[in-house]
Amino acid sequence: MALSGRARPLRILFGVTFFVFGPCVLLWALISLYRTHVFLHSSQSADATVIQMKEILSLNHARRSYAPVFTFLAGDGRSYTVTSKMANNPPAFKVGEHATAHYEKGHPELARLDSFSQLWLFDLSEGILGFLFTLLLLAVIFARKGQPRVYRRADFPMR
């Protein structure tokens, strides 16, 4: 089947998007997972208490999520209050709940709570998305290779 003038650029755009987007997102997710792993092994831990659930609205204000605000005493003897960068709905924590906070020695203000959703969920979601896009790209590439090109009389302009 001959491609129309509009279909060919769309197929090329689709292919380039998947070729660039899938592997790049997958690579970024692997790097991010590694960085989280290194963070956990090099970080210090402290007992934390969730003191508030901060409401986060989506861009169109249609969905609400809740980010835990927690306080902990760092190794330098100072108390820190941190709002998590990861919000969930339903909330992953309750006010008054105790958890473990992980932080880098020089940057306690960047502490993260020790839970799957707070540490790994975003990295894992990126990895799954990148893997699926890469898999789709490979499926399209290998599916096209196995199909022989069928030429029709209409494919050849008459002179």
Rosetta constraint file for C-alpha pairs under 8 A:
AtomPair CA 1 CA 150 HARMONIC 7.95 0.50
AtomPair CA 2 CA 155 HARMONIC 6.70 0.50
AtomPair CA 3 CA 7 HARMONIC 5.77 0.50
AtomPair CA 3 CA 8 HARMONIC 5.89 0.50
AtomPair CA 4 CA 8 HARMONIC 6.61 0.50
AtomPair CA 5 CA 9 HARMONIC 7.54 0.50
AtomPair CA 6 CA 10 HARMONIC 6.57 0.50
AtomPair CA 7 CA 11 HARMONIC 6.16 0.50
AtomPair CA 8 CA 12 HARMONIC 6.22 0.50
AtomPair CA 9 CA 13 HARMONIC 6.01 0.50
AtomPair CA 10 CA 14 HARMONIC 5.99 0.50
AtomPair CA 11 CA 15 HARMONIC 6.04 0.50
AtomPair CA 12 CA 16 HARMONIC 6.06 0.50
AtomPair CA 13 CA 17 HARMONIC 5.96 0.50
AtomPair CA 14 CA 18 HARMONIC 6.24 0.50
AtomPair CA 15 CA 19 HARMONIC 5.86 0.50
AtomPair CA 15 CA 137 HARMONIC 7.29 0.50
AtomPair CA 16 CA 20 HARMONIC 5.97 0.50
AtomPair CA 17 CA 21 HARMONIC 5.56 0.50
AtomPair CA 17 CA 22 HARMONIC 7.89 0.50
AtomPair CA 18 CA 22 HARMONIC 5.38 0.50
AtomPair CA 18 CA 133 HARMONIC 6.17 0.50
AtomPair CA 18 CA 134 HARMONIC 6.88 0.50
AtomPair CA 18 CA 136 HARMONIC 7.82 0.50
AtomPair CA 18 CA 137 HARMONIC 5.83 0.50
AtomPair CA 19 CA 23 HARMONIC 6.78 0.50
AtomPair CA 19 CA 134 HARMONIC 7.25 0.50
AtomPair CA 19 CA 137 HARMONIC 6.38 0.50
AtomPair CA 20 CA 24 HARMONIC 6.04 0.50
AtomPair CA 21 CA 25 HARMONIC 5.95 0.50
AtomPair CA 21 CA 130 HARMONIC 7.44 0.50
AtomPair CA 21 CA 133 HARMONIC 7.39 0.50
AtomPair CA 22 CA 26 HARMONIC 6.13 0.50
AtomPair CA 22 CA 129 HARMONIC 7.56 0.50
AtomPair CA 22 CA 130 HARMONIC 4.60 0.50
AtomPair CA 22 CA 131 HARMONIC 6.69 0.50
AtomPair CA 22 CA 132 HARMONIC 7.39 0.50
AtomPair CA 22 CA 133 HARMONIC 4.51 0.50
AtomPair CA 22 CA 134 HARMONIC 4.54 0.50
AtomPair CA 22 CA 137 HARMONIC 7.70 0.50
AtomPair CA 23 CA 27 HARMONIC 5.96 0.50
AtomPair CA 23 CA 130 HARMONIC 6.17 0.50
AtomPair CA 23 CA 131 HARMONIC 7.51 0.50
AtomPair CA 23 CA 133 HARMONIC 7.64 0.50
AtomPair CA 23 CA 134 HARMONIC 5.69 0.50
AtomPair CA 24 CA 28 HARMONIC 6.06 0.50
AtomPair CA 24 CA 130 HARMONIC 7.28 0.50
AtomPair CA 25 CA 29 HARMONIC 6.06 0.50
AtomPair CA 25 CA 126 HARMONIC 6.52 0.50
AtomPair CA 25 CA 127 HARMONIC 7.01 0.50
AtomPair CA 25 CA 129 HARMONIC 7.42 0.50
AtomPair CA 25 CA 130 HARMONIC 4.74 0.50
AtomPair CA 26 CA 30 HARMONIC 6.28 0.50
AtomPair CA 26 CA 126 HARMONIC 6.88 0.50
AtomPair CA 26 CA 127 HARMONIC 5.20 0.50
AtomPair CA 26 CA 128 HARMONIC 7.71 0.50
AtomPair CA 26 CA 129 HARMONIC 7.41 0.50
AtomPair CA 26 CA 130 HARMONIC 4.10 0.50
AtomPair CA 26 CA 131 HARMONIC 5.82 0.50
AtomPair CA 26 CA 134 HARMONIC 7.77 0.50
AtomPair CA 27 CA 31 HARMONIC 6.24 0.50
AtomPair CA 27 CA 130 HARMONIC 7.83 0.50
AtomPair CA 28 CA 32 HARMONIC 6.02 0.50
AtomPair CA 28 CA 126 HARMONIC 7.89 0.50
AtomPair CA 28 CA 127 HARMONIC 7.97 0.50
AtomPair CA 29 CA 33 HARMONIC 6.00 0.50
AtomPair CA 29 CA 123 HARMONIC 5.45 0.50
AtomPair CA 29 CA 124 HARMONIC 7.09 0.50
AtomPair CA 29 CA 126 HARMONIC 5.39 0.50
AtomPair CA 29 CA 127 HARMONIC 4.84 0.50
AtomPair CA 29 CA 130 HARMONIC 7.62 0.50
AtomPair CA 30 CA 34 HARMONIC 6.16 0.50
AtomPair CA 30 CA 123 HARMONIC 7.80 0.50
AtomPair CA 30 CA 127 HARMONIC 6.79 0.50
AtomPair CA 31 CA 35 HARMONIC 6.16 0.50
AtomPair CA 32 CA 36 HARMONIC 6.21 0.50
AtomPair CA 32 CA 123 HARMONIC 6.08 0.50
AtomPair CA 33 CA 37 HARMONIC 6.21 0.50
AtomPair CA 33 CA 120 HARMONIC 7.35 0.50
AtomPair CA 33 CA 123 HARMONIC 5.78 0.50
AtomPair CA 33 CA 124 HARMONIC 7.57 0.50
AtomPair CA 34 CA 38 HARMONIC 6.19 0.50
AtomPair CA 35 CA 39 HARMONIC 5.98 0.50
AtomPair CA 36 CA 40 HARMONIC 6.19 0.50
AtomPair CA 36 CA 119 HARMONIC 7.04 0.50
AtomPair CA 36 CA 120 HARMONIC 7.60 0.50
AtomPair CA 37 CA 41 HARMONIC 6.44 0.50
AtomPair CA 38 CA 42 HARMONIC 6.09 0.50
AtomPair CA 39 CA 43 HARMONIC 5.61 0.50
AtomPair CA 39 CA 104 HARMONIC 7.45 0.50
AtomPair CA 40 CA 102 HARMONIC 7.03 0.50
AtomPair CA 42 CA 104 HARMONIC 7.17 0.50
AtomPair CA 43 CA 102 HARMONIC 5.79 0.50
AtomPair CA 43 CA 103 HARMONIC 5.18 0.50
AtomPair CA 43 CA 104 HARMONIC 4.76 0.50
AtomPair CA 43 CA 105 HARMONIC 6.78 0.50
AtomPair CA 44 CA 102 HARMONIC 5.59 0.50
AtomPair CA 44 CA 103 HARMONIC 5.44 0.50
AtomPair CA 44 CA 104 HARMONIC 6.14 0.50
AtomPair CA 44 CA 105 HARMONIC 6.50 0.50
AtomPair CA 45 CA 100 HARMONIC 6.46 0.50
AtomPair CA 45 CA 101 HARMONIC 5.57 0.50
AtomPair CA 45 CA 102 HARMONIC 4.64 0.50
AtomPair CA 45 CA 103 HARMONIC 6.52 0.50
AtomPair CA 46 CA 72 HARMONIC 6.48 0.50
AtomPair CA 46 CA 73 HARMONIC 6.63 0.50
AtomPair CA 46 CA 74 HARMONIC 6.44 0.50
AtomPair CA 46 CA 75 HARMONIC 7.94 0.50
AtomPair CA 46 CA 100 HARMONIC 5.73 0.50
AtomPair CA 46 CA 101 HARMONIC 5.26 0.50
AtomPair CA 46 CA 102 HARMONIC 6.64 0.50
AtomPair CA 47 CA 72 HARMONIC 6.05 0.50
AtomPair CA 47 CA 73 HARMONIC 7.31 0.50
AtomPair CA 47 CA 98 HARMONIC 7.04 0.50
AtomPair CA 47 CA 99 HARMONIC 6.08 0.50
AtomPair CA 47 CA 100 HARMONIC 4.86 0.50
AtomPair CA 47 CA 101 HARMONIC 6.13 0.50
AtomPair CA 48 CA 70 HARMONIC 6.26 0.50
AtomPair CA 48 CA 71 HARMONIC 5.50 0.50
AtomPair CA 48 CA 72 HARMONIC 4.48 0.50
AtomPair CA 48 CA 73 HARMONIC 7.54 0.50
AtomPair CA 48 CA 98 HARMONIC 5.68 0.50
AtomPair CA 48 CA 99 HARMONIC 5.19 0.50
AtomPair CA 48 CA 100 HARMONIC 5.51 0.50
AtomPair CA 48 CA 101 HARMONIC 5.70 0.50
AtomPair CA 48 CA 113 HARMONIC 7.98 0.50
AtomPair CA 49 CA 70 HARMONIC 5.38 0.50
AtomPair CA 49 CA 71 HARMONIC 5.52 0.50
AtomPair CA 49 CA 72 HARMONIC 6.61 0.50
AtomPair CA 49 CA 95 HARMONIC 7.93 0.50
AtomPair CA 49 CA 96 HARMONIC 5.99 0.50
AtomPair CA 49 CA 97 HARMONIC 5.77 0.50
AtomPair CA 49 CA 98 HARMONIC 4.57 0.50
AtomPair CA 49 CA 99 HARMONIC 6.23 0.50
AtomPair CA 50 CA 68 HARMONIC 6.25 0.50
AtomPair CA 50 CA 69 HARMONIC 5.73 0.50
AtomPair CA 50 CA 70 HARMONIC 4.17 0.50
AtomPair CA 50 CA 71 HARMONIC 6.55 0.50
AtomPair CA 50 CA 93 HARMONIC 7.33 0.50
AtomPair CA 50 CA 94 HARMONIC 6.88 0.50
AtomPair CA 50 CA 95 HARMONIC 5.16 0.50
AtomPair CA 50 CA 96 HARMONIC 5.26 0.50
AtomPair CA 50 CA 97 HARMONIC 5.47 0.50
AtomPair CA 50 CA 98 HARMONIC 6.46 0.50
AtomPair CA 50 CA 99 HARMONIC 7.67 0.50
AtomPair CA 51 CA 68 HARMONIC 7.66 0.50
AtomPair CA 51 CA 69 HARMONIC 5.83 0.50
AtomPair CA 51 CA 70 HARMONIC 5.40 0.50
AtomPair CA 51 CA 71 HARMONIC 6.93 0.50
AtomPair CA 51 CA 95 HARMONIC 5.26 0.50
AtomPair CA 51 CA 96 HARMONIC 5.84 0.50
AtomPair CA 52 CA 68 HARMONIC 6.07 0.50
AtomPair CA 52 CA 69 HARMONIC 5.08 0.50
AtomPair CA 52 CA 70 HARMONIC 7.02 0.50
AtomPair CA 52 CA 95 HARMONIC 5.46 0.50
AtomPair CA 53 CA 66 HARMONIC 5.63 0.50
AtomPair CA 53 CA 67 HARMONIC 5.55 0.50
AtomPair CA 53 CA 68 HARMONIC 4.67 0.50
AtomPair CA 53 CA 69 HARMONIC 5.91 0.50
AtomPair CA 53 CA 91 HARMONIC 7.79 0.50
AtomPair CA 53 CA 93 HARMONIC 7.96 0.50
AtomPair CA 53 CA 94 HARMONIC 7.46 0.50
AtomPair CA 53 CA 95 HARMONIC 6.72 0.50
AtomPair CA 54 CA 66 HARMONIC 5.35 0.50
AtomPair CA 54 CA 67 HARMONIC 5.10 0.50
AtomPair CA 54 CA 68 HARMONIC 6.18 0.50
AtomPair CA 54 CA 69 HARMONIC 6.64 0.50
AtomPair CA 54 CA 83 HARMONIC 7.83 0.50
AtomPair CA 55 CA 64 HARMONIC 6.50 0.50
AtomPair CA 55 CA 65 HARMONIC 5.84 0.50
AtomPair CA 55 CA 66 HARMONIC 4.68 0.50
AtomPair CA 55 CA 67 HARMONIC 6.56 0.50
AtomPair CA 56 CA 64 HARMONIC 5.67 0.50
AtomPair CA 56 CA 65 HARMONIC 5.08 0.50
AtomPair CA 56 CA 66 HARMONIC 5.75 0.50
AtomPair CA 56 CA 67 HARMONIC 7.01 0.50
AtomPair CA 56 CA 87 HARMONIC 7.15 0.50
AtomPair CA 57 CA 61 HARMONIC 5.22 0.50
AtomPair CA 57 CA 62 HARMONIC 7.33 0.50
AtomPair CA 57 CA 63 HARMONIC 5.96 0.50
AtomPair CA 57 CA 64 HARMONIC 4.73 0.50
AtomPair CA 57 CA 65 HARMONIC 6.42 0.50
AtomPair CA 58 CA 62 HARMONIC 6.21 0.50
AtomPair CA 58 CA 63 HARMONIC 5.33 0.50
AtomPair CA 58 CA 64 HARMONIC 6.32 0.50
AtomPair CA 58 CA 65 HARMONIC 7.80 0.50
AtomPair CA 64 CA 89 HARMONIC 6.91 0.50
AtomPair CA 65 CA 87 HARMONIC 5.39 0.50
AtomPair CA 65 CA 88 HARMONIC 4.95 0.50
AtomPair CA 65 CA 89 HARMONIC 4.73 0.50
AtomPair CA 65 CA 90 HARMONIC 7.14 0.50
AtomPair CA 65 CA 91 HARMONIC 7.11 0.50
AtomPair CA 66 CA 87 HARMONIC 4.79 0.50
AtomPair CA 66 CA 88 HARMONIC 5.27 0.50
AtomPair CA 66 CA 89 HARMONIC 6.19 0.50
AtomPair CA 66 CA 90 HARMONIC 7.46 0.50
AtomPair CA 66 CA 91 HARMONIC 5.48 0.50
AtomPair CA 67 CA 83 HARMONIC 6.71 0.50
AtomPair CA 67 CA 84 HARMONIC 5.61 0.50
AtomPair CA 67 CA 85 HARMONIC 6.92 0.50
AtomPair CA 67 CA 86 HARMONIC 5.98 0.50
AtomPair CA 67 CA 87 HARMONIC 4.10 0.50
AtomPair CA 67 CA 88 HARMONIC 6.54 0.50
AtomPair CA 67 CA 91 HARMONIC 7.34 0.50
AtomPair CA 68 CA 83 HARMONIC 6.02 0.50
AtomPair CA 68 CA 84 HARMONIC 5.62 0.50
AtomPair CA 68 CA 87 HARMONIC 7.33 0.50
AtomPair CA 68 CA 91 HARMONIC 7.99 0.50
AtomPair CA 68 CA 92 HARMONIC 7.94 0.50
AtomPair CA 68 CA 93 HARMONIC 6.66 0.50
AtomPair CA 69 CA 81 HARMONIC 6.94 0.50
AtomPair CA 69 CA 82 HARMONIC 5.62 0.50
AtomPair CA 69 CA 83 HARMONIC 4.26 0.50
AtomPair CA 69 CA 84 HARMONIC 6.18 0.50
AtomPair CA 70 CA 81 HARMONIC 5.59 0.50
AtomPair CA 70 CA 82 HARMONIC 5.48 0.50
AtomPair CA 70 CA 83 HARMONIC 6.46 0.50
AtomPair CA 70 CA 84 HARMONIC 7.83 0.50
AtomPair CA 71 CA 79 HARMONIC 6.86 0.50
AtomPair CA 71 CA 80 HARMONIC 5.45 0.50
AtomPair CA 71 CA 81 HARMONIC 4.25 0.50
AtomPair CA 71 CA 82 HARMONIC 6.32 0.50
AtomPair CA 72 CA 79 HARMONIC 5.63 0.50
AtomPair CA 72 CA 80 HARMONIC 5.53 0.50
AtomPair CA 72 CA 81 HARMONIC 6.71 0.50
AtomPair CA 72 CA 101 HARMONIC 7.35 0.50
AtomPair CA 73 CA 77 HARMONIC 6.14 0.50
AtomPair CA 73 CA 78 HARMONIC 5.71 0.50
AtomPair CA 73 CA 79 HARMONIC 4.41 0.50
AtomPair CA 73 CA 80 HARMONIC 6.34 0.50
AtomPair CA 74 CA 78 HARMONIC 5.74 0.50
AtomPair CA 74 CA 79 HARMONIC 6.27 0.50
AtomPair CA 74 CA 80 HARMONIC 7.17 0.50
AtomPair CA 74 CA 108 HARMONIC 6.91 0.50
AtomPair CA 75 CA 105 HARMONIC 7.93 0.50
AtomPair CA 80 CA 108 HARMONIC 7.16 0.50
AtomPair CA 80 CA 109 HARMONIC 6.74 0.50
AtomPair CA 81 CA 109 HARMONIC 7.50 0.50
AtomPair CA 82 CA 109 HARMONIC 6.16 0.50
AtomPair CA 82 CA 110 HARMONIC 7.35 0.50
AtomPair CA 82 CA 111 HARMONIC 6.92 0.50
AtomPair CA 84 CA 111 HARMONIC 7.94 0.50
AtomPair CA 84 CA 112 HARMONIC 6.58 0.50
AtomPair CA 84 CA 113 HARMONIC 7.67 0.50
AtomPair CA 84 CA 118 HARMONIC 7.85 0.50
AtomPair CA 86 CA 117 HARMONIC 7.62 0.50
AtomPair CA 86 CA 118 HARMONIC 5.84 0.50
AtomPair CA 87 CA 91 HARMONIC 7.43 0.50
AtomPair CA 88 CA 92 HARMONIC 6.14 0.50
AtomPair CA 92 CA 117 HARMONIC 7.75 0.50
AtomPair CA 93 CA 97 HARMONIC 6.63 0.50
AtomPair CA 99 CA 113 HARMONIC 6.68 0.50
AtomPair CA 99 CA 114 HARMONIC 6.73 0.50
AtomPair CA 100 CA 113 HARMONIC 5.81 0.50
AtomPair CA 100 CA 114 HARMONIC 5.35 0.50
AtomPair CA 101 CA 111 HARMONIC 6.11 0.50
AtomPair CA 101 CA 112 HARMONIC 5.50 0.50
AtomPair CA 101 CA 113 HARMONIC 4.46 0.50
AtomPair CA 101 CA 114 HARMONIC 5.87 0.50
AtomPair CA 102 CA 111 HARMONIC 5.39 0.50
AtomPair CA 102 CA 112 HARMONIC 5.35 0.50
AtomPair CA 102 CA 113 HARMONIC 6.25 0.50
AtomPair CA 102 CA 114 HARMONIC 6.78 0.50
AtomPair CA 103 CA 107 HARMONIC 6.60 0.50
AtomPair CA 103 CA 108 HARMONIC 5.12 0.50
AtomPair CA 103 CA 109 HARMONIC 7.72 0.50
AtomPair CA 103 CA 110 HARMONIC 6.34 0.50
AtomPair CA 103 CA 111 HARMONIC 4.31 0.50
AtomPair CA 103 CA 112 HARMONIC 6.56 0.50
AtomPair CA 104 CA 108 HARMONIC 6.00 0.50
AtomPair CA 104 CA 110 HARMONIC 7.55 0.50
AtomPair CA 104 CA 111 HARMONIC 7.30 0.50
AtomPair CA 107 CA 111 HARMONIC 7.54 0.50
AtomPair CA 112 CA 118 HARMONIC 6.81 0.50
AtomPair CA 112 CA 119 HARMONIC 7.18 0.50
AtomPair CA 113 CA 118 HARMONIC 6.16 0.50
AtomPair CA 113 CA 119 HARMONIC 7.39 0.50
AtomPair CA 114 CA 118 HARMONIC 6.75 0.50
AtomPair CA 114 CA 119 HARMONIC 6.71 0.50
AtomPair CA 115 CA 119 HARMONIC 6.07 0.50
AtomPair CA 116 CA 120 HARMONIC 5.35 0.50
AtomPair CA 116 CA 121 HARMONIC 6.27 0.50
AtomPair CA 117 CA 121 HARMONIC 4.64 0.50
AtomPair CA 117 CA 122 HARMONIC 7.50 0.50
AtomPair CA 120 CA 124 HARMONIC 5.94 0.50
AtomPair CA 121 CA 125 HARMONIC 6.02 0.50
AtomPair CA 122 CA 126 HARMONIC 6.19 0.50
AtomPair CA 123 CA 127 HARMONIC 6.20 0.50
AtomPair CA 124 CA 128 HARMONIC 6.18 0.50
AtomPair CA 125 CA 129 HARMONIC 6.17 0.50
AtomPair CA 126 CA 130 HARMONIC 6.02 0.50
AtomPair CA 127 CA 131 HARMONIC 5.93 0.50
AtomPair CA 128 CA 132 HARMONIC 6.09 0.50
AtomPair CA 129 CA 133 HARMONIC 6.23 0.50
AtomPair CA 130 CA 134 HARMONIC 6.04 0.50
AtomPair CA 131 CA 135 HARMONIC 5.93 0.50
AtomPair CA 132 CA 136 HARMONIC 6.04 0.50
AtomPair CA 133 CA 137 HARMONIC 6.18 0.50
AtomPair CA 134 CA 138 HARMONIC 6.23 0.50
AtomPair CA 135 CA 139 HARMONIC 6.06 0.50
AtomPair CA 136 CA 140 HARMONIC 6.20 0.50
AtomPair CA 137 CA 141 HARMONIC 6.23 0.50
AtomPair CA 138 CA 142 HARMONIC 6.05 0.50
AtomPair CA 139 CA 143 HARMONIC 5.83 0.50
AtomPair CA 140 CA 144 HARMONIC 6.11 0.50
AtomPair CA 141 CA 145 HARMONIC 6.40 0.50
AtomPair CA 142 CA 146 HARMONIC 6.51 0.50
AtomPair CA 143 CA 147 HARMONIC 6.82 0.50
AtomPair CA 151 CA 155 HARMONIC 6.41 0.50
AtomPair CA 152 CA 156 HARMONIC 7.45 0.50
